[in-house]
Amino acid sequence: MDMNEIVQALAAALRARSWQLCTAESCTGGLISGACTDLAGSSDWFDRGFVTYSNQAKSDLLAIPMALIDQHGAVSEPVARAMAEGALARSRAQVSIAVTGVAGPGGGSAEKPVGTVWFGWCVNGETTSECKRFDGDRAAIRAATVEHALRCLLALVSTSQSTE
């Protein structure tokens, strides 16, 4: 499936459950929201997106404690999960995606090299997370992040039953 097909399938799955999506994006800077809203009629299932590139934005907009970021770093599982949960709590959505990573070309470290991305998804009250390492330049890493985030969300939504 290409990106357009993934978004169309996700839209159908969300509409079938009367669910809406929100996003919390750091390293993608709104590209996930952009991919979703490229589809006409997305206002039926896309509620809002938070671009929280700075640590302060993560704290201000998603209520992530600075102590959590200081302890684990912005690119970490606890922060990705908190971003997904924080976005959901500040929206009308039932489903969220969060991404935080090192898109490069700088900013990497031995522990978190360029291409490291943490994902968080909240679907029907359950939060899951995953770390991936993508190769390529900044554009390639960001594109791979968007595709992985949406592809995994589609799988999670497709296997989840609505509680409504």
Backbone hydrogen bonds in HBPLUS format (Angstrom, degrees):
<---DONOR---> <-ACCEPTOR-->    atom                        ^
c    i                          cat <-CA-CA->   ^        H-A-AA   ^      H-
h    n   atom  resd res      DA  || num        DHA   H-A  angle D-A-AA Bond
n    s   type  num  typ     dist DA aas  dist angle  dist       angle   num
A0006-ILE N   A0002-ASP O   2.93 MM   4  6.24 154.7  2.00 156.5 164.8     1
A0007-VAL N   A0003-MET O   2.97 MM   4  6.22 167.0  1.99 155.6 158.2     2
A0008-GLN N   A0004-ASN O   2.93 MM   4  6.14 159.0  1.98 146.9 153.2     3
A0009-ALA N   A0005-GLU O   2.94 MM   4  6.06 160.7  1.98 146.2 151.3     4
A0010-LEU N   A0006-ILE O   2.85 MM   4  6.06 156.4  1.90 150.2 157.6     5
A0011-ALA N   A0007-VAL O   2.82 MM   4  5.98 161.4  1.86 150.7 155.9     6
A0012-ALA N   A0008-GLN O   3.02 MM   4  6.26 159.6  2.06 146.5 151.5     7
A0013-ALA N   A0009-ALA O   2.95 MM   4  6.18 158.8  2.00 147.1 153.0     8
A0014-LEU N   A0010-LEU O   2.87 MM   4  6.07 161.2  1.90 156.3 161.1     9
A0015-ARG N   A0011-ALA O   2.87 MM   4  6.00 166.0  1.89 152.5 156.9    10
A0016-ALA N   A0012-ALA O   2.94 MM   4  6.03 156.2  2.00 145.4 151.8    11
A0017-ARG N   A0014-LEU O   3.09 MM   3  5.29 138.6  2.27 101.4 112.9    12
A0019-TRP N   A0014-LEU O   2.94 MM   5  4.99 171.0  1.95 146.0 145.5    13
A0018-SER N   A0015-ARG O   3.01 MM   3  4.80 155.4  2.07 100.8 108.8    14
A0094-GLN N   A0020-GLN O   3.07 MM  74  5.68 150.2  2.17 135.5 139.3    15
A0095-VAL N   A0020-GLN O   3.16 MM  75  6.20 142.8  2.31 162.6 168.1    16
A0021-LEU N   A0045-TRP O   2.72 MM  24  6.12 146.7  1.83 148.9 157.8    17
A0047-ASP N   A0021-LEU O   2.75 MM  26  5.64 160.1  1.78 153.0 160.1    18
A0022-CYS N   A0095-VAL O   2.97 MM  73  6.45 141.1  2.12 146.2 158.0    19
A0097-ILE N   A0022-CYS O   3.11 MM  75  6.67 142.7  2.26 147.3 158.5    20
A0023-THR N   A0048-ARG O   3.03 MM  25  6.61 144.4  2.16 138.2 149.3    21
A0050-PHE N   A0023-THR O   2.75 MM  27  5.90 157.6  1.80 137.5 145.0    22
A0024-ALA N   A0097-ILE O   2.80 MM  73  6.21 142.2  1.94 153.1 164.0    23
A0099-VAL N   A0024-ALA O   3.03 MM  75  6.60 147.9  2.13 158.7 167.2    24
A0025-GLU N   A0050-PHE O   2.77 MM  25  6.14 166.8  1.78 171.2 173.9    25
A0052-THR N   A0025-GLU O   2.76 MM  27  5.87 147.3  1.86 151.1 162.0    26
A0026-SER N   A0099-VAL O   3.00 MM  73  5.98 131.4  2.24 141.9 156.3    27
A0029-GLY N   A0026-SER O   3.04 MM   3  5.46 154.8  2.11 115.6 123.4    28
A0031-LEU N   A0028-THR O   3.02 MM   3  5.37 157.6  2.07 117.2 124.3    29
A0034-GLY N   A0030-GLY O   2.87 MM   4  6.08 155.7  1.92 149.3 157.3    30
A0035-ALA N   A0031-LEU O   2.88 MM   4  6.05 154.9  1.94 142.5 148.2    31
A0036-CYS N   A0032-ILE O   3.05 MM   4  6.32 155.5  2.11 149.0 155.5    32
A0037-THR N   A0033-SER O   2.88 MM   4  6.09 164.9  1.90 155.0 159.2    33
A0038-ASP N   A0034-GLY O   2.93 MM   4  5.96 116.6  2.34 140.7 154.3    34
A0039-LEU N   A0036-CYS O   3.29 MM   3  6.00 160.0  2.34 113.6 118.6    35
A0042-SER N   A0039-LEU O   3.18 MM   3  5.73 136.1  2.39 144.0 141.6    36
A0044-ASP N   A0041-GLY O   3.10 MM   3  6.01 170.8  2.11 125.8 128.8    37
A0045-TRP N   A0042-SER O   2.98 MM   3  5.55 147.1  2.09 115.5 123.3    38
A0046-PHE N   A0042-SER O   2.69 MM   4  5.55 145.3  1.81 166.6 177.5    39
A0058-LYS N   A0054-SER O   3.12 MM   4  6.48 153.1  2.19 145.4 152.5    40
A0059-SER N   A0055-ASN O   3.04 MM   4  6.35 153.5  2.11 147.0 153.9    41
A0060-ASP N   A0056-GLN O   2.72 MM   4  5.95 171.6  1.73 158.4 160.7    42
A0061-LEU N   A0057-ALA O   2.82 MM   4  5.61 166.6  1.84 147.6 152.1    43
A0062-LEU N   A0058-LYS O   3.10 MM   4  5.31 143.2  2.24 122.0 132.5    44
A0064-ILE N   A0058-LYS O   3.38 MM   6  5.86 166.9  2.39 125.1 125.9    45
A0063-ALA N   A0059-SER O   3.01 MM   4  4.64 127.3  2.30 121.6 126.4    46
A0068-LEU N   A0065-PRO O   2.97 MM   3  5.36 133.2  2.19 107.7 119.3    47
A0069-ILE N   A0065-PRO O   3.36 MM   4  6.84 155.7  2.43 148.5 154.4    48
A0070-ASP N   A0066-MET O   2.75 MM   4  5.99 161.8  1.78 154.4 160.2    49
A0071-GLN N   A0067-ALA O   2.90 MM   4  5.94 151.3  1.99 139.4 146.9    50
A0072-HIS N   A0068-LEU O   3.01 MM   4  6.09 164.5  2.04 149.4 153.1    51
A0073-GLY N   A0069-ILE O   2.64 MM   4  4.71 143.5  1.77 133.8 143.6    52
A0080-ALA N   A0076-SER O   3.00 MM   4  6.20 162.3  2.03 151.8 157.2    53
A0081-ARG N   A0077-GLU O   2.96 MM   4  6.11 168.5  1.98 161.5 164.0    54
A0082-ALA N   A0078-PRO O   2.95 MM   4  6.07 157.1  2.00 141.1 148.1    55
A0083-MET N   A0079-VAL O   2.79 MM   4  5.97 150.1  1.88 148.6 156.8    56
A0084-ALA N   A0080-ALA O   3.05 MM   4  6.32 161.0  2.09 148.3 152.4    57
A0085-GLU N   A0081-ARG O   2.97 MM   4  6.23 163.6  2.00 152.2 156.8    58
A0086-GLY N   A0082-ALA O   2.73 MM   4  5.72 153.2  1.80 143.3 151.8    59
A0087-ALA N   A0083-MET O   2.92 MM   4  6.01 159.6  1.96 149.6 154.1    60
A0088-LEU N   A0084-ALA O   3.20 MM   4  6.32 160.4  2.24 140.2 145.6    61
A0089-ALA N   A0085-GLU O   3.00 MM   4  6.17 156.9  2.05 145.6 151.8    62
A0090-ARG N   A0086-GLY O   3.18 MM   4  6.31 128.5  2.45 136.0 148.2    63
A0090-ARG N   A0087-ALA O   3.11 MM   3  5.17 138.0  2.30  97.8 109.7    64
A0091-SER N   A0088-LEU O   3.31 MM   3  5.31 148.7  2.41 115.2 111.4    65
A0096-SER N   A0122-CYS O   2.89 MM  26  5.09 152.2  1.96 141.4 147.7    66
A0122-CYS N   A0096-SER O   3.09 MM  26  5.09 155.1  2.15 127.8 134.3    67
A0098-ALA N   A0120-GLY O   2.69 MM  22  4.83 140.2  1.85 153.2 154.2    68
A0120-GLY N   A0098-ALA O   2.85 MM  22  4.83 149.7  1.95 140.6 141.5    69
A0100-THR N   A0118-TRP O   3.04 MM  18  5.41 152.8  2.12 153.1 159.3    70
A0118-TRP N   A0100-THR O   2.84 MM  18  5.41 176.4  1.84 157.9 156.7    71
A0102-VAL N   A0116-THR O   2.86 MM  14  5.54 153.5  1.93 157.4 166.3    72
A0115-GLY N   A0102-VAL O   2.72 MM  13  5.54 170.8  1.73 161.2 164.5    73
A0109-SER N   A0112-LYS O   2.88 MM   3  4.91 151.6  1.96 106.3 115.1    74
A0116-THR N   A0113-PRO O   3.03 MM   3  5.85 144.9  2.16 151.0 152.1    75
A0134-PHE N   A0115-GLY O   2.82 MM  19  4.62 159.9  1.86 126.2 128.5    76
A0117-VAL N   A0132-LYS O   2.87 MM  15  5.38 159.7  1.91 162.2 163.2    77
A0132-LYS N   A0117-VAL O   2.89 MM  15  5.38 162.2  1.92 156.0 161.6    78
A0119-PHE N   A0130-GLU O   2.79 MM  11  5.24 162.0  1.82 162.0 168.0    79
A0130-GLU N   A0119-PHE O   3.13 MM  11  5.24 148.6  2.23 133.2 137.6    80
A0121-TRP N   A0128-THR O   2.89 MM   7  5.35 161.5  1.93 153.6 156.0    81
A0128-THR N   A0121-TRP O   2.85 MM   7  5.35 157.4  1.90 155.4 163.2    82
A0123-VAL N   A0126-GLU O   2.93 MM   3  5.35 161.1  1.96 146.2 147.9    83
A0126-GLU N   A0123-VAL O   3.05 MM   3  5.35 165.3  2.08 114.4 119.2    84
A0141-ILE N   A0137-ASP O   2.92 MM   4  6.17 161.9  1.95 163.0 168.6    85
A0142-ARG N   A0138-ARG O   2.98 MM   4  6.16 164.5  2.00 152.7 157.0    86
A0143-ALA N   A0139-ALA O   2.92 MM   4  6.06 159.3  1.97 147.1 153.1    87
A0144-ALA N   A0140-ALA O   2.92 MM   4  6.04 161.5  1.96 147.1 152.4    88
A0145-THR N   A0141-ILE O   2.96 MM   4  6.10 148.5  2.06 142.6 151.5    89
A0146-VAL N   A0142-ARG O   3.03 MM   4  6.31 160.3  2.07 150.6 154.4    90
A0147-GLU N   A0143-ALA O   3.05 MM   4  6.29 171.7  2.06 153.8 155.8    91
A0148-HIS N   A0144-ALA O   2.93 MM   4  6.03 166.1  1.94 148.1 152.5    92
A0149-ALA N   A0145-THR O   2.91 MM   4  5.98 165.9  1.93 151.9 156.3    93
A0150-LEU N   A0146-VAL O   3.06 MM   4  6.25 166.1  2.08 155.2 158.0    94
A0151-ARG N   A0147-GLU O   2.85 MM   4  5.89 163.0  1.88 153.5 159.2    95
A0152-CYS N   A0148-HIS O   2.94 MM   4  5.95 168.1  1.95 151.6 154.8    96
A0153-LEU N   A0149-ALA O   3.06 MM   4  6.14 152.7  2.14 136.8 145.0    97
A0154-LEU N   A0150-LEU O   2.92 MM   4  6.08 159.3  1.96 148.2 153.4    98
A0155-ALA N   A0151-ARG O   3.17 MM   4  6.50 157.2  2.22 143.8 149.2    99
A0156-LEU N   A0152-CYS O   2.92 MM   4  6.20 159.8  1.96 152.0 157.7   100
A0157-VAL N   A0153-LEU O   2.81 MM   4  5.99 168.7  1.82 161.8 164.2   101
A0158-SER N   A0154-LEU O   2.89 MM   4  5.90 159.4  1.93 147.8 154.3   102
A0159-THR N   A0155-ALA O   3.21 MM   4  6.34 138.4  2.39 140.5 149.0   103
A0160-SER N   A0157-VAL O   3.15 MM   3  5.09 152.4  2.23 100.8 109.3   104
